[in-house]
Amino acid sequence: MSLLSAPWSLLPSGTFLTMLVLFFTVFALFYDFMKRRRSCSRYPPGPTSLPFLGNILQADFKNLPKYFAQVRKNYGDVFSLQFCWKNMVIISGFESVKEGLITKSDDTSDRPHFLIFERHGLKENCAGVVLAKYGQSWRDVRRFSLSTLRDFGLGKKSLAERVTEEAGFLCSAFKSKDGRPFDPHLMINNAVSNVICSIIFGDRFEYDDKNFLKVLKLFEDILTSDVLLQLANVIPALVHIPGVGQKMFRAQENLFDFLKGIIAEHKESWDPNLKRDFIDAFLEEVEKAKGDPQSSFNDLNLLFTVSDMFSAGTETTSTTLRYGLLYMMLYPGIQRGVQEEIDRVIGRERKPMMDDRANMPYTNAVIHEIQRYADIIPLSVPHMTSRDTEVNGFFIPKGTTLMFNLSSVLKDESIWARPYQFYPEHFLDADGQFIKREAFLPFSAGRRVCLGEQLARMELFLFFTTFLQQFTFFIPRDQPRPTEETLMGTIRAPMPYQLCAEQLHAADIYKAKVIAFGVICIIDFYTLPLLP
């Protein structure tokens, strides 16, 4: 019997096992404490967290904005949470969000690691323009994407004409319903996606294209991701459970298969002397970068970039327009106000143009209020600190995940007169003129501001004014009033609803004006004898 084993042999076997379990428990708790301890007394405060789990059991992953609002009441605009061993800082309120996104943009523009990268063997390299790490590769691809979008019409008349043409197709689809109740969801999705498709793929899709409708559904599934996928980004080990990882990424993989097919077709017909669309322009950069393993322009980056642009250029604008039609039904007085301004500035026969926006303050205010009130991306995309920094006087170390609570800015009670009501006057001065509001941040801000902001603004104005120039929208008879409750996910979306679209005609407006003129003449005829 050796000297080392002798003492333990004198103990009962149960006592030895108990001591061993106690030793590993103490060791695990100490290791957990070291992983979760706060590195500085000025680190943001937060609720007490449990060993190993942190605040996971407290958080409501089905409605994180609501949970964050509750925690904010106790700990202020900048507070911390822990999801397992992942440190997170939540930043709320206009002043703190502005400091974090704009003033400290160089420190806070990185991204945490996303599980989808592992599925494709990516570690630190760039992957598109939305989820990519903050570095030279991301800057190269973002700069290229902005430049190429401009080349294909962003900010130019040609793209506005594409949007107007697509709005015409969508209105024709509305007219085909002949005033019967219908859900506009899929039609709006298809119309908005066709705008970005014409830039990226060089073509549009018919509204009844079954394959394309399937792809749009995949995008929606990804952006309204379930609780399991959100948890997996916090606890990556969940992906390795048999069957779980495959289920979580099925929609993403199917979408990539569709995009790979389109890219393959472009490669087969690619001509270096003919630049048809965004994919062709990217393939030209890939050709130039051959032999350079450090280049940002490669097939995998093309796949991620096209996916990012397609999703960012479709679902957010489409969801905003769906909210817009919902609010017009729920607030018919505001709908009439927009239509009166359209009649006065554009009329019923000429198509709306971007130049009209400057002369339509009320319509512009209504569109901005739709974006503010709908609040479709309440938490933006997670950021990460690339170096130690401070926000609102609190120390935030390098590598900390940041969540910018944009909802707290768009509903800030110290800024908006009626933050929880649909109130277009938020964007109008005393004279009824449109005013810009610094706290209007639906596209985020700083270096990670939405790449397609300019395109989205154009689409929202041209689609919305075209809708209300041609139709009045109302709740179908014998149906309950649609709810303003939302479906939560990465994007906040309206509950499914139906509407009726009553077509307006120029003749109707002419008749109304004739009747109004006749009434005025009659009044004048009977009141003239009463005048001195």
C-alpha positions as CSV (number, residue, x, y, z in Angstrom):
1,M,0.0,0.0,0.0
2,S,1.5,3.3,-1.1
3,L,1.8,6.3,1.1
4,L,-0.6,8.3,-1.1
5,S,-3.4,5.8,-1.1
6,A,-3.1,4.8,2.6
7,P,-5.0,7.7,4.2
8,W,-7.9,7.4,1.8
9,S,-8.1,3.6,2.3
10,L,-8.9,4.3,6.0
11,L,-12.1,6.3,5.0
12,P,-15.4,4.6,4.3
13,S,-16.0,4.4,0.6
14,G,-19.1,6.7,0.9
15,T,-17.1,9.4,2.7
16,F,-14.4,9.4,0.0
17,L,-17.0,9.8,-2.7
18,T,-18.7,12.6,-0.8
19,M,-15.4,14.4,-0.4
20,L,-14.6,14.0,-4.1
21,V,-18.0,15.4,-5.1
22,L,-17.5,18.3,-2.6
23,F,-14.1,19.0,-4.0
24,F,-15.3,19.2,-7.6
25,T,-18.3,21.3,-6.6
26,V,-16.1,23.8,-4.8
27,F,-13.7,23.9,-7.7
28,A,-16.6,24.4,-10.2
29,L,-18.1,27.2,-8.1
30,F,-14.8,28.9,-7.8
31,Y,-14.2,28.6,-11.6
32,D,-17.7,29.9,-12.3
33,F,-17.0,32.8,-9.9
34,M,-13.7,33.7,-11.7
35,K,-15.5,33.6,-15.1
36,R,-18.4,35.8,-13.9
37,R,-16.7,38.3,-11.6
38,R,-16.8,41.9,-12.6
39,S,-13.5,43.3,-13.6
40,C,-14.1,46.8,-12.3
41,S,-16.2,48.6,-9.7
42,R,-17.5,50.9,-12.5
43,Y,-18.9,47.9,-14.5
44,P,-22.7,48.4,-15.1
45,P,-24.9,47.1,-12.3
46,G,-27.4,44.4,-12.9
47,P,-29.7,41.8,-11.3
48,T,-28.2,39.0,-9.2
49,S,-27.2,36.0,-11.4
50,L,-27.2,32.3,-10.6
51,P,-24.1,30.2,-10.8
52,F,-23.4,28.8,-14.3
53,L,-26.8,30.0,-15.7
54,G,-26.4,33.7,-15.0
55,N,-29.7,35.5,-15.7
56,I,-31.1,33.0,-18.3
57,L,-33.9,31.8,-16.1
58,Q,-35.0,35.4,-15.4
59,A,-35.0,36.5,-19.0
60,D,-38.1,36.3,-21.2
61,F,-36.6,35.3,-24.6
62,K,-40.0,35.5,-26.2
63,N,-40.1,39.3,-25.5
64,L,-36.6,40.6,-24.5
65,P,-37.6,44.3,-25.0
66,K,-40.2,44.0,-22.3
67,Y,-37.8,42.2,-20.0
68,F,-35.1,44.8,-20.6
69,A,-37.7,47.6,-19.8
70,Q,-38.4,46.0,-16.5
71,V,-34.7,45.6,-15.5
72,R,-34.1,49.2,-16.6
73,K,-36.5,50.5,-14.0
74,N,-34.3,49.1,-11.3
75,Y,-30.8,49.6,-12.7
76,G,-30.9,52.6,-15.1
77,D,-30.1,53.1,-18.8
78,V,-26.9,51.1,-18.7
79,F,-27.1,47.7,-17.0
80,S,-25.5,44.3,-17.3
81,L,-26.7,40.7,-17.6
82,Q,-25.0,37.4,-17.8
83,F,-26.2,34.5,-20.0
84,C,-24.1,31.6,-18.8
85,W,-20.6,33.0,-19.0
86,K,-21.4,35.6,-21.7
87,N,-21.3,39.1,-20.4
88,M,-23.9,41.5,-21.9
89,V,-24.5,45.2,-21.4
90,I,-27.9,46.6,-22.4
91,I,-27.9,50.3,-23.3
92,S,-31.2,52.2,-23.3
93,G,-32.4,55.8,-23.5
94,F,-31.6,58.3,-26.3
95,E,-28.5,60.0,-24.7
96,S,-26.8,56.7,-23.7
97,V,-27.6,55.0,-27.1
98,K,-26.3,58.0,-29.0
99,E,-23.1,57.9,-27.0
100,G,-22.6,54.2,-27.6
101,L,-23.6,54.1,-31.3
102,I,-22.1,57.4,-32.5
103,T,-19.7,59.0,-30.0
104,K,-18.0,55.6,-29.2
105,S,-18.7,54.1,-32.6
106,D,-15.0,53.0,-33.1
107,D,-15.2,51.0,-29.8
108,T,-18.6,49.4,-30.1
109,S,-19.0,48.4,-33.8
110,D,-17.7,44.9,-33.6
111,R,-20.0,41.8,-33.7
112,P,-20.1,38.8,-31.4
113,H,-19.6,35.4,-32.9
114,F,-22.8,33.9,-34.5
115,L,-23.4,30.2,-34.8
116,I,-24.2,30.3,-38.5
117,F,-20.5,31.1,-39.2
118,E,-19.4,27.7,-37.7
119,R,-21.8,25.9,-40.0
120,H,-19.7,27.3,-42.9
121,G,-16.2,27.0,-41.3
122,L,-15.8,30.7,-40.7
123,K,-13.9,32.0,-37.6
124,E,-12.8,35.6,-37.8
125,N,-13.1,36.3,-41.6
126,C,-15.7,38.7,-43.0
127,A,-19.1,37.2,-43.7
128,G,-21.4,39.7,-45.5
129,V,-22.2,43.2,-44.4
130,V,-24.6,42.7,-41.4
131,L,-23.1,40.0,-39.1
132,A,-19.5,40.4,-40.1
133,K,-16.7,41.2,-37.6
134,Y,-15.6,44.9,-37.6
135,G,-12.4,45.0,-39.5
136,Q,-10.8,45.6,-42.9
137,S,-12.7,42.8,-44.7
138,W,-16.0,44.2,-43.5
139,R,-15.0,47.7,-44.5
140,D,-14.0,46.5,-48.0
141,V,-17.3,44.7,-48.6
142,R,-19.5,47.4,-47.2
143,R,-17.7,50.1,-49.3
144,F,-18.0,47.9,-52.4
145,S,-21.7,47.3,-51.7
146,L,-22.6,51.0,-51.2
147,S,-20.7,51.9,-54.4
148,T,-22.4,49.1,-56.4
149,L,-25.8,50.1,-55.1
150,R,-25.2,53.6,-56.3
151,D,-24.1,52.3,-59.7
152,F,-27.3,50.4,-60.1
153,G,-29.5,53.3,-59.2
154,L,-29.5,54.0,-55.4
155,G,-30.3,57.7,-55.1
156,K,-30.9,58.0,-58.8
157,K,-34.1,58.4,-60.8
158,S,-33.8,55.0,-62.4
159,L,-34.3,53.2,-59.1
160,A,-37.3,55.4,-58.2
161,E,-38.8,54.4,-61.5
162,R,-38.3,50.7,-60.6
163,V,-40.0,51.2,-57.3
164,T,-42.9,53.1,-58.9
165,E,-43.3,50.3,-61.5
166,E,-43.4,47.7,-58.8
167,A,-45.9,49.7,-56.8
168,G,-48.1,49.7,-59.9
169,F,-47.9,45.9,-60.2
170,L,-48.8,45.6,-56.5
171,C,-51.8,47.9,-56.9
172,S,-53.0,45.8,-59.8
173,A,-52.9,42.8,-57.5
174,F,-54.9,44.7,-54.9
175,K,-57.5,45.6,-57.6
176,S,-57.9,42.0,-58.6
177,K,-59.5,41.3,-55.2
178,D,-62.5,43.5,-56.3
179,G,-63.0,44.9,-52.8
180,R,-63.1,41.4,-51.1
181,P,-61.2,40.9,-47.9
182,F,-57.6,39.7,-48.3
183,D,-54.3,39.4,-46.4
184,P,-51.7,41.7,-48.1
185,H,-48.7,40.0,-46.5
186,L,-47.4,37.9,-49.3
187,M,-48.1,40.4,-52.0
188,I,-46.3,43.2,-50.2
189,N,-43.4,40.9,-49.4
190,N,-43.1,39.9,-53.1
191,A,-43.3,43.5,-54.4
192,V,-40.7,44.9,-52.0
193,S,-38.3,42.0,-52.6
194,N,-38.6,42.5,-56.3
195,V,-37.0,45.9,-56.0
196,I,-33.8,44.5,-54.4
197,C,-34.0,41.5,-56.7
198,S,-33.8,43.7,-59.7
199,I,-30.5,45.1,-58.3
200,I,-28.9,41.9,-57.0
201,F,-30.3,39.3,-59.5
202,G,-31.1,41.6,-62.4
203,D,-34.7,40.3,-62.5
204,R,-38.0,40.3,-60.7
205,F,-40.4,37.4,-59.8
206,E,-44.1,37.0,-60.5
207,Y,-46.3,37.3,-57.4
208,D,-47.5,33.7,-57.8
209,D,-44.1,32.2,-58.3
210,K,-44.2,29.2,-55.9
211,N,-40.4,28.8,-55.5
212,F,-40.0,32.5,-54.8
213,L,-42.9,32.5,-52.3
214,K,-41.1,29.6,-50.6
215,V,-37.9,31.6,-50.3
216,L,-39.7,34.6,-48.8
217,K,-41.2,32.3,-46.2
218,L,-37.7,31.0,-45.4
219,F,-36.5,34.6,-44.8
220,E,-39.5,35.2,-42.6
221,D,-38.8,32.1,-40.6
222,I,-35.2,33.2,-40.1
223,L,-36.0,36.7,-39.0
224,T,-38.8,35.6,-36.6
225,S,-36.5,32.9,-35.2
226,D,-37.6,30.9,-32.2
227,V,-36.4,30.9,-28.7
228,L,-34.2,27.8,-29.2
229,L,-32.0,29.6,-31.8
230,Q,-31.6,32.7,-29.5
231,L,-30.6,30.4,-26.6
232,A,-28.2,28.5,-28.8
233,N,-26.2,31.8,-29.5
234,V,-25.8,32.0,-25.7
235,I,-25.2,28.3,-25.1
236,P,-23.5,27.0,-28.3
237,A,-23.4,23.5,-26.9
238,L,-27.1,23.1,-27.8
239,V,-26.1,22.9,-31.4
240,H,-24.3,19.6,-30.8
241,I,-27.4,17.9,-29.4
242,P,-28.4,15.3,-32.1
243,G,-31.1,16.7,-34.4
244,V,-31.3,20.2,-32.7
245,G,-28.6,21.9,-34.8
246,Q,-30.1,20.6,-38.1
247,K,-33.6,21.9,-37.1
248,M,-32.3,25.4,-36.1
249,F,-30.4,26.0,-39.3
250,R,-32.8,24.2,-41.8
251,A,-34.4,27.5,-43.1
252,Q,-31.0,29.2,-43.4
253,E,-29.5,26.2,-45.3
254,N,-32.5,26.0,-47.7
255,L,-32.2,29.7,-48.3
256,F,-28.5,29.4,-49.1
257,D,-29.2,26.5,-51.5
258,F,-31.6,28.8,-53.4
259,L,-29.0,31.6,-53.5
260,K,-26.2,29.2,-54.5
261,G,-28.3,28.2,-57.5
262,I,-28.7,31.8,-58.7
263,I,-25.0,32.5,-58.2
264,A,-24.1,29.4,-60.2
265,E,-26.3,30.5,-63.1
266,H,-24.5,33.9,-63.0
267,K,-21.1,32.2,-63.1
268,E,-22.1,30.2,-66.2
269,S,-23.3,33.2,-68.1
270,W,-20.8,35.7,-66.6
271,D,-19.2,38.1,-69.1
272,P,-16.5,40.5,-67.8
273,N,-17.6,43.1,-70.3
274,L,-21.2,43.1,-69.2
275,K,-22.2,44.0,-65.6
276,R,-25.9,43.1,-65.3
277,D,-26.4,43.3,-61.6
278,F,-24.8,43.2,-58.1
279,I,-23.7,39.5,-58.4
280,D,-21.9,40.2,-61.6
281,A,-20.1,43.1,-60.0
282,F,-19.0,41.0,-57.1
283,L,-17.9,38.1,-59.4
284,E,-15.7,40.7,-61.2
285,E,-14.0,41.4,-57.8
286,V,-13.6,37.7,-57.1
287,E,-11.9,37.3,-60.5
288,K,-9.5,40.2,-59.7
289,A,-8.7,38.6,-56.2
290,K,-7.7,35.2,-57.5
291,G,-4.5,34.0,-55.9
292,D,-4.9,36.4,-52.9
293,P,-6.0,34.2,-49.9
294,Q,-6.5,37.4,-47.7
295,S,-9.0,39.0,-50.1
296,S,-12.5,39.8,-48.8
297,F,-13.9,38.9,-52.2
298,N,-14.6,35.1,-52.4
299,D,-17.5,32.8,-53.1
300,L,-18.5,32.4,-49.5
301,N,-18.5,36.1,-48.9
302,L,-20.6,36.6,-52.0
303,L,-23.2,34.2,-50.6
304,F,-23.4,35.9,-47.2
305,T,-23.4,39.4,-48.7
306,V,-26.3,38.5,-51.1
307,S,-28.2,36.9,-48.3
308,D,-27.7,40.0,-46.0
309,M,-28.8,42.4,-48.7
310,F,-31.8,40.4,-49.8
311,S,-33.1,40.0,-46.2
312,A,-32.3,43.6,-45.2
313,G,-33.9,44.9,-48.4
314,T,-37.1,42.8,-48.1
315,E,-38.5,42.0,-44.6
316,T,-38.0,45.3,-42.8
317,T,-39.6,47.5,-45.5
318,S,-42.3,45.0,-46.1
319,T,-43.2,44.7,-42.4
320,T,-43.2,48.5,-42.1
321,L,-45.7,48.8,-45.1
322,R,-47.9,46.1,-43.5
323,Y,-48.0,48.2,-40.3
324,G,-48.8,51.3,-42.4
325,L,-51.9,49.7,-44.0
326,L,-52.9,48.4,-40.6
327,Y,-52.7,51.9,-39.0
328,M,-54.6,53.5,-41.9
329,M,-57.5,51.1,-41.3
330,L,-57.4,51.7,-37.5
331,Y,-57.0,55.5,-37.9
332,P,-59.3,56.5,-40.9
333,G,-59.0,60.2,-40.0
334,I,-55.2,60.1,-40.6
335,Q,-55.8,58.1,-43.8
336,R,-58.1,60.9,-45.1
337,G,-55.5,63.5,-44.1
338,V,-52.9,61.7,-46.3
339,Q,-55.3,61.4,-49.2
340,E,-56.2,65.0,-49.1
341,E,-52.6,66.0,-49.3
342,I,-52.1,63.6,-52.2
343,D,-55.0,65.2,-54.0
344,R,-53.6,68.6,-53.4
345,V,-50.0,67.9,-54.4
346,I,-50.1,65.0,-56.8
347,G,-53.6,64.4,-57.9
348,R,-55.1,61.0,-58.9
349,E,-53.6,60.5,-62.3
350,R,-49.9,61.4,-62.1
351,K,-47.7,58.9,-60.4
352,P,-46.0,60.0,-57.2
353,M,-42.3,61.0,-57.4
354,M,-39.6,61.5,-54.8
355,D,-39.6,65.2,-55.5
356,D,-43.2,65.3,-54.1
357,R,-42.0,64.4,-50.6
358,A,-40.7,67.9,-49.9
359,N,-44.2,69.3,-50.5
360,M,-46.0,66.7,-48.5
361,P,-45.2,67.3,-44.8
362,Y,-48.2,65.4,-43.4
363,T,-47.6,62.3,-45.5
364,N,-43.9,62.4,-44.6
365,A,-44.8,62.7,-40.9
366,V,-47.2,59.8,-41.1
367,I,-44.6,57.5,-42.7
368,H,-42.0,58.5,-40.0
369,E,-44.6,57.8,-37.3
370,I,-45.4,54.4,-38.7
371,Q,-41.7,53.6,-38.4
372,R,-41.4,55.0,-34.9
373,Y,-44.6,53.5,-33.5
374,A,-44.2,50.1,-35.2
375,D,-40.6,49.8,-33.8
376,I,-39.9,46.7,-35.9
377,I,-36.3,46.2,-34.8
378,P,-36.4,47.0,-31.1
379,L,-33.0,45.7,-30.2
380,S,-31.0,46.1,-33.5
381,V,-28.3,43.5,-34.2
382,P,-26.0,42.7,-31.2
383,H,-22.7,44.7,-31.1
384,M,-19.5,43.9,-29.3
385,T,-16.7,46.1,-27.9
386,S,-13.4,45.9,-29.8
387,R,-11.6,47.5,-26.9
388,D,-12.2,48.8,-23.4
389,T,-14.6,51.8,-23.4
390,E,-17.0,53.8,-21.3
391,V,-20.7,54.6,-21.8
392,N,-22.6,56.9,-19.5
393,G,-19.7,56.7,-17.0
394,F,-19.7,52.9,-16.8
395,F,-16.6,50.8,-17.8
396,I,-17.3,48.2,-20.5
397,P,-14.3,45.9,-21.2
398,K,-13.2,44.6,-24.6
399,G,-15.2,41.6,-25.8
400,T,-18.5,42.5,-24.1
401,T,-21.7,41.9,-26.1
402,L,-23.8,45.1,-26.4
403,M,-27.5,45.3,-27.0
404,F,-28.7,48.8,-28.0
405,N,-32.4,49.1,-27.0
406,L,-33.7,51.2,-30.0
407,S,-37.2,50.7,-28.7
408,S,-36.4,52.7,-25.6
409,V,-35.3,55.6,-27.9
410,L,-38.3,55.5,-30.2
411,K,-40.6,55.4,-27.1
412,D,-38.6,57.7,-24.9
413,E,-41.1,59.5,-22.7
414,S,-38.8,62.5,-22.2
415,I,-38.7,63.1,-26.0
416,W,-42.0,62.1,-27.5
417,A,-45.2,63.8,-26.5
418,R,-47.3,60.6,-26.9
419,P,-44.8,57.8,-27.1
420,Y,-47.3,55.0,-26.9
421,Q,-49.8,56.4,-29.3
422,F,-49.9,56.7,-33.1
423,Y,-49.4,60.5,-33.4
424,P,-48.0,61.9,-36.7
425,E,-47.8,65.3,-35.0
426,H,-44.5,64.1,-33.4
427,F,-42.9,65.1,-36.8
428,L,-44.8,68.4,-37.4
429,D,-44.2,71.9,-36.1
430,A,-46.8,74.4,-35.1
431,D,-47.2,75.5,-38.7
432,G,-47.7,71.9,-40.0
433,Q,-44.2,71.7,-41.5
434,F,-42.2,68.5,-41.3
435,I,-39.4,68.4,-38.7
436,K,-36.5,66.0,-38.3
437,R,-36.2,64.4,-34.9
438,E,-32.7,63.4,-33.6
439,A,-34.2,60.5,-31.6
440,F,-35.7,58.9,-34.8
441,L,-33.3,55.9,-35.0
442,P,-35.2,53.0,-36.7
443,F,-32.2,52.3,-38.9
444,S,-29.8,52.4,-36.0
445,A,-26.8,54.8,-36.2
446,G,-23.0,55.1,-36.3
447,R,-20.7,52.8,-38.4
448,R,-23.2,50.0,-38.4
449,V,-26.2,52.1,-39.6
450,C,-28.4,50.2,-42.0
451,L,-26.8,49.8,-45.5
452,G,-30.2,50.1,-47.2
453,E,-31.5,53.2,-45.4
454,Q,-31.8,55.4,-48.4
455,L,-33.5,52.6,-50.5
456,A,-35.9,51.9,-47.7
457,R,-36.9,55.6,-47.3
458,M,-37.5,55.8,-51.1
459,E,-39.6,52.6,-51.1
460,L,-41.7,53.6,-48.1
461,F,-42.6,56.9,-49.6
462,L,-43.4,55.7,-53.1
463,F,-45.3,52.5,-52.1
464,F,-47.3,54.3,-49.4
465,T,-48.3,57.3,-51.5
466,T,-49.2,55.0,-54.4
467,F,-51.4,52.9,-52.1
468,L,-53.4,55.8,-50.7
469,Q,-53.6,57.6,-54.1
470,Q,-55.5,54.6,-55.5
471,F,-57.3,53.0,-52.6
472,T,-59.1,53.6,-49.3
473,F,-58.4,50.8,-46.9
474,F,-60.9,49.7,-44.3
475,I,-61.7,46.8,-41.9
476,P,-63.8,44.1,-43.6
477,R,-67.4,44.1,-42.6
478,D,-68.4,41.4,-40.1
479,Q,-64.8,41.1,-39.0
480,P,-63.4,42.2,-35.6
481,R,-61.1,45.2,-35.3
482,P,-57.5,44.0,-36.0
483,T,-55.3,44.0,-33.0
484,E,-52.2,46.1,-32.6
485,E,-50.4,43.2,-30.8
486,T,-47.2,42.0,-32.4
487,L,-45.4,38.8,-33.2
488,M,-41.9,38.9,-31.6
489,G,-38.7,37.6,-33.1
490,T,-35.6,39.4,-34.5
491,I,-38.2,41.6,-36.2
492,R,-41.4,42.7,-34.5
493,A,-44.3,42.1,-37.0
494,P,-48.1,42.7,-36.9
495,M,-50.5,39.8,-36.2
496,P,-52.1,38.5,-39.4
497,Y,-55.0,40.6,-40.6
498,Q,-57.3,41.1,-43.5
499,L,-58.3,44.4,-45.2
500,C,-60.5,45.6,-48.0
501,A,-59.1,48.0,-50.6
502,E,-61.7,50.3,-52.1
503,Q,-60.5,51.7,-55.4
504,L,-60.5,55.4,-55.9
505,H,-60.9,57.0,-59.3
506,A,-60.1,60.5,-60.7
507,A,-63.8,60.8,-61.6
508,D,-64.8,60.3,-58.0
509,I,-62.6,63.2,-57.0
510,Y,-64.0,65.3,-59.8
511,K,-67.6,64.6,-58.8
512,A,-66.8,65.4,-55.2
513,K,-65.3,68.8,-56.2
514,V,-68.4,69.5,-58.4
515,I,-70.7,68.7,-55.5
516,A,-68.7,70.8,-53.1
517,F,-68.7,73.7,-55.6
518,G,-72.5,73.4,-56.0
519,V,-73.0,73.4,-52.3
520,I,-70.9,76.6,-52.0
521,C,-72.9,78.3,-54.8
522,I,-76.2,77.4,-53.1
523,I,-75.0,78.7,-49.8
524,D,-73.8,81.9,-51.5
525,F,-77.2,82.3,-53.3
526,Y,-79.2,82.2,-50.1
527,T,-76.9,84.3,-48.0
528,L,-76.3,87.1,-50.5
529,P,-79.7,88.8,-49.7
530,L,-78.8,88.8,-46.1
531,L,-75.7,90.9,-46.7
532,P,-75.9,94.7,-46.2
